[in-house]
Every structure is written in C-alpha cells, then in structure tokens.
C-alpha cells in the first residue's frame, strides 16, 4: 500500500484525517495512542497489519497487501454509557452497506459485528473504549484479495473470492467511511437513542442472525441454544428457548442448521 498524499484520494475527502501506514502491528493501538491529539473521525489504515486482534482475544492475520486494517476514532460527546454498546453494531451495518454493491452475493451482519457474504466472513470488527470513556476506536479488518488457501478458516471469504469484479481499496474504504459517518451523525443527533435514530431497525434489517437457530457460548462458559428472535434496545441479542427469552450482551454465536 502506498502512503503518498495521492493514495486514497476519495477516502481522504470523507474524513478530517486519514493516515496510511506501510505497516502496523495494530492500527487500533496506533490510533488509541494518538487519540488525544486527533479529531473525531480520524482514521488510520494499512494493508500490512502484523498483530491484529479480534473479538474474545483472537488474533486476526492476513497476507500483506491483500486486506485492509481500518481504525476509526470516535469522540462522541454527551452520550450515556449504555449508548456506546451500539457502536460495534453501527460499524457492522456501515461495512455491510459499503460492500453490498461490490459483490453479487448477499451481505449481512452476524451479531454482533462480523460481516458475511453468503454466510462467509469477509470482515471482523473490534471496538475498544479509550480510558475514561473519552472516546473509542473501531477497528475493521476486511479481506480484499485473499486467496482461498490463505483464509484463516473454511467459513471465511474475500471480496475477490466472492466475485467482486474490481477490488479497489480506496473504493472500499471511502464507501465504508461514508456509511459510518452518516450512521454516526444520525445516532448523535438522536442523542444515542437507537430507536429514534432508526439504528436499531437498521441493525435488525442487516442481521444474518435474527430469525436463525443459534448456539451462544457465553462468557461464563455456559451455552444457550435457541432461536435468535430480536435485538433489544440495548443492542443485546434476544434468544428464545424452551424456558423463555434471554437477552445476551456478549457471546460467541454459532448459526445452527436443523
């Protein structure tokens, strides 16, 4: 990836700061370390991330030059603490909308924030709060031209493998940042209310999880097996079992086939 001023011209027009790194251990760490000096919606991106992290402590690895690691700094003001839980879901919707026009298959979001093409993971998202809740960093790793033999799992894919006719990193990044900015500003205008901002409805509409039988591995180690029926006003996945409904705030979701 090139770091010249002309690189990512379209993307630079969307956000106030865009720094393109030749290589980074973690774009989330780079952005978090500089958060105090950077404005809201500042972005760091690289095509060679060597120490990326996923949810639940997993690593995120991709061959250099075949994916994008994108981190966006958000500094929302005046939002209640519970409103922060919606940002990972907001980012998932933004990425699904950005990728949808690029591939022939359906693009949806697996709760809470894995982006899928025809059920295969093309992007993972990790949000991390800054100290004192002064903001947060949203990291996204999207597979651009990763070949099948280099995919981390047999449930992963890339834009290339999913049939994208052209994989232009600037087009992917600029579309994601535009969608993210729009959703973010609507959410702030509604003071972090997911219903009034229509964010909750948009998350449910984009969900690949709601309506499906699932197994949720809970942080306690217990499993919950049932049908995902909704996402509540707190952003939690509502799972219906024989004993009733349970709202899950965190967990590893597996879509089941009966």
C-alpha positions as CSV (number, residue, x, y, z in Angstrom):
1,X,0.0,0.0,0.0
2,X,1.2,3.4,-0.8
3,X,1.5,6.2,1.7
4,X,1.9,9.1,-0.8
5,X,-0.5,12.1,-0.5
6,X,-2.5,10.9,-3.6
7,X,-3.2,7.5,-2.1
8,X,-6.8,7.0,-1.1
9,X,-7.9,10.3,-2.6
10,X,-11.7,9.5,-2.3
11,X,-11.3,8.3,1.3
12,X,-9.4,11.5,2.3
13,X,-12.4,13.6,1.2
14,X,-14.7,11.8,3.6
15,X,-12.9,12.3,7.0
16,X,-10.8,15.0,8.6
17,X,-7.6,12.9,9.0
18,X,-6.5,9.8,7.2
19,X,-3.1,8.3,7.9
20,X,-2.0,5.5,5.6
21,X,0.7,3.3,7.1
22,X,3.0,1.0,5.2
23,X,2.9,-1.5,8.1
24,X,1.4,-1.5,11.7
25,X,1.3,-4.0,14.5
26,X,-2.2,-2.8,15.3
27,X,-4.0,0.2,13.8
28,X,-6.2,0.3,16.8
29,X,-3.2,0.7,19.1
30,X,-1.7,3.4,16.8
31,X,-4.9,5.4,16.8
32,X,-5.5,4.9,20.6
33,X,-2.0,6.1,21.3
34,X,-2.6,9.3,19.4
35,X,-6.3,9.9,20.3
36,X,-5.7,13.0,22.4
37,X,-4.2,14.9,19.5
38,X,-6.6,13.7,16.8
39,X,-10.1,14.9,15.9
40,X,-13.3,12.9,15.8
41,X,-13.5,10.6,12.8
42,X,-9.7,10.4,12.3
43,X,-8.6,7.2,10.5
44,X,-5.5,5.0,10.4
45,X,-5.3,2.3,7.7
46,X,-2.8,-0.2,6.5
47,X,-2.6,-3.2,4.2
48,X,0.0,-4.9,6.3
49,X,-1.1,-5.4,9.9
50,X,1.1,-7.8,11.8
51,X,-0.6,-8.1,15.2
52,X,-4.3,-7.5,14.7
53,X,-6.8,-8.6,17.3
54,X,-10.3,-10.0,17.0
55,X,-13.1,-10.4,19.5
56,X,-12.7,-12.6,22.5
57,X,-8.9,-12.3,22.4
58,X,-8.5,-13.9,18.9
59,X,-5.8,-12.9,16.5
60,X,-6.5,-11.5,13.1
61,X,-4.0,-12.4,10.4
62,X,-3.9,-11.8,6.7
63,X,-1.2,-11.8,4.0
64,X,0.3,-8.4,3.4
65,X,-1.3,-6.3,0.7
66,X,-4.4,-8.4,0.4
67,X,-6.6,-6.9,3.1
68,X,-7.3,-3.6,4.8
69,X,-7.0,-2.9,8.5
70,X,-9.0,0.2,9.3
71,X,-9.3,2.0,12.6
72,X,-11.7,5.0,13.2
73,X,-11.5,7.3,16.2
74,X,-14.9,8.4,17.6
75,X,-15.2,11.1,20.2
76,X,-19.0,11.3,20.9
77,X,-20.0,13.9,23.4
78,X,-22.8,13.8,25.9
79,X,-23.9,10.2,25.3
80,X,-24.9,7.9,28.2
81,X,-22.5,5.0,28.8
82,X,-25.1,2.5,27.5
83,X,-25.1,4.2,24.1
84,X,-21.6,3.1,23.4
85,X,-22.7,-0.5,23.1
86,X,-24.3,0.3,19.7
87,X,-21.1,1.5,18.0
88,X,-19.8,-2.0,17.0
89,X,-23.2,-2.8,15.5
90,X,-23.3,0.5,13.8
91,X,-19.9,-0.2,12.2
92,X,-21.2,-3.6,11.0
93,X,-24.1,-2.1,9.2
94,X,-21.8,0.5,7.7
95,X,-19.4,-2.1,6.3
96,X,-22.3,-4.3,5.0
97,X,-23.7,-1.4,3.1
98,X,-20.2,-0.5,1.7
99,X,-19.6,-4.0,0.4
100,X,-23.1,-4.8,-0.8
101,X,-22.7,-3.0,-4.2
102,X,-19.3,-4.7,-4.9
103,X,-20.4,-8.4,-4.9
104,X,-23.2,-10.4,-6.4
105,X,-24.0,-12.3,-3.1
106,X,-25.9,-11.1,-0.1
107,X,-24.0,-9.1,2.5
108,X,-25.3,-9.3,6.1
109,X,-24.1,-9.0,9.7
110,X,-23.6,-11.8,12.2
111,X,-24.3,-10.5,15.6
112,X,-22.6,-8.6,17.0
113,X,-20.4,-7.4,14.1
114,X,-19.0,-10.0,11.7
115,X,-19.8,-9.0,8.1
116,X,-20.7,-12.0,5.9
117,X,-21.1,-12.6,2.2
118,X,-23.4,-15.5,1.6
119,X,-22.8,-16.7,5.1
120,X,-19.0,-16.5,4.9
121,X,-17.0,-14.0,7.0
122,X,-15.3,-11.2,5.0
123,X,-14.8,-8.7,7.7
124,X,-14.5,-8.6,11.5
125,X,-14.9,-5.6,13.7
126,X,-13.4,-4.8,17.1
127,X,-14.3,-1.7,19.2
128,X,-12.2,-0.6,22.1
129,X,-13.0,2.1,24.6
130,X,-10.5,4.8,25.4
131,X,-9.6,5.4,29.1
132,X,-12.2,7.4,31.0
133,X,-14.7,6.8,28.2
134,X,-13.2,9.8,26.3
135,X,-14.0,8.0,23.1
136,X,-13.5,4.7,21.3
137,X,-11.6,3.2,18.4
138,X,-13.4,1.0,15.9
139,X,-11.2,-1.4,14.1
140,X,-12.3,-3.3,11.0
141,X,-10.3,-5.9,9.1
142,X,-11.7,-6.7,5.6
143,X,-10.4,-9.3,3.2
144,X,-9.8,-7.8,-0.2
145,X,-7.9,-10.3,-2.4
146,X,-7.0,-13.1,0.0
147,X,-6.8,-16.4,-1.9
148,X,-8.7,-19.5,-0.6
149,X,-5.5,-21.2,0.7
150,X,-4.6,-18.2,2.8
151,X,-8.0,-17.8,4.5
152,X,-7.9,-18.3,8.3
153,X,-10.9,-20.6,8.4
154,X,-13.2,-22.5,6.0
155,X,-16.0,-20.1,6.9
156,X,-14.1,-17.1,5.6
157,X,-14.0,-15.4,2.2
158,X,-12.7,-12.3,0.5
159,X,-14.1,-9.8,-2.0
160,X,-12.1,-11.5,-4.7
161,X,-13.5,-14.9,-3.9
162,X,-17.0,-13.5,-3.5
163,X,-17.0,-12.4,-7.1
164,X,-16.1,-8.7,-7.0
165,X,-15.2,-7.6,-10.5
166,X,-12.7,-5.0,-9.2
167,X,-11.2,-4.7,-5.7
168,X,-10.2,-1.1,-5.3
169,X,-9.0,-0.4,-1.7
170,X,-9.9,3.3,-2.0
171,X,-13.5,2.4,-3.1
172,X,-13.9,0.0,-0.2
173,X,-12.5,2.4,2.3
174,X,-14.3,5.5,1.1
175,X,-17.7,3.7,1.0
176,X,-17.2,2.4,4.5
177,X,-16.2,5.7,5.9
178,X,-19.2,7.5,4.2
179,X,-21.7,5.0,5.5
180,X,-20.1,5.0,9.0
181,X,-20.1,8.8,9.1
182,X,-23.8,9.0,8.1
183,X,-24.9,6.5,10.7
184,X,-22.8,8.0,13.4
185,X,-24.1,11.5,12.8
186,X,-27.7,10.3,12.8
187,X,-27.1,8.5,16.1
188,X,-25.5,11.6,17.7
189,X,-28.4,13.8,16.5
190,X,-30.8,11.4,18.3
191,X,-28.6,11.6,21.5
192,X,-27.7,8.0,21.3
193,X,-31.2,6.7,21.1
194,X,-31.1,3.6,18.8
195,X,-34.9,3.7,18.2
196,X,-35.3,7.4,17.4
197,X,-32.2,7.3,15.2
198,X,-33.6,4.2,13.4
199,X,-30.3,2.4,14.1
200,X,-31.9,-0.5,15.9
201,X,-34.2,-1.1,12.9
202,X,-31.3,-0.9,10.5
203,X,-29.2,-3.4,12.6
204,X,-32.1,-5.9,12.7
205,X,-32.7,-5.5,8.9
206,X,-29.0,-6.2,8.2
207,X,-28.8,-9.1,10.6
208,X,-27.9,-12.6,9.4
209,X,-28.6,-13.9,13.0
210,X,-32.1,-12.8,13.8
211,X,-34.6,-15.5,12.8
212,X,-32.0,-18.3,12.9
213,X,-31.4,-21.2,15.3
214,X,-28.2,-20.4,17.2
215,X,-25.8,-21.6,19.9
216,X,-24.3,-18.8,22.0
217,X,-21.2,-19.6,24.0
218,X,-21.5,-17.3,27.0
219,X,-18.5,-15.6,28.8
220,X,-19.4,-17.8,31.8
221,X,-18.7,-20.9,29.7
222,X,-22.3,-21.9,29.5
223,X,-24.1,-22.4,26.2
224,X,-27.5,-21.1,25.2
225,X,-29.3,-22.9,22.4
226,X,-32.4,-21.5,20.8
227,X,-33.7,-19.1,18.1
228,X,-32.4,-15.6,17.8
229,X,-35.6,-13.5,17.6
230,X,-34.6,-9.9,18.1
231,X,-32.1,-7.3,19.1
232,X,-33.3,-5.3,22.0
233,X,-32.9,-1.5,22.7
234,X,-29.6,-2.2,24.5
235,X,-28.1,-3.9,21.4
236,X,-28.4,-7.4,23.1
237,X,-29.3,-10.5,21.1
238,X,-32.6,-11.9,22.3
239,X,-32.6,-15.7,22.2
240,X,-35.8,-17.8,22.7
241,X,-35.5,-21.2,24.2
242,X,-38.0,-23.7,25.7
243,X,-37.7,-21.8,29.0
244,X,-38.3,-18.3,27.7
245,X,-36.3,-15.4,26.3
246,X,-32.8,-14.4,27.3
247,X,-31.0,-11.2,26.3
248,X,-27.3,-11.8,25.6
249,X,-24.9,-8.9,25.8
250,X,-21.8,-10.8,24.9
251,X,-21.0,-14.3,23.5
252,X,-19.7,-16.3,20.6
253,X,-22.6,-17.1,18.2
254,X,-22.8,-20.2,16.0
255,X,-25.5,-20.4,13.4
256,X,-27.1,-23.8,13.5
257,X,-28.7,-25.8,10.7
258,X,-31.5,-28.0,11.7
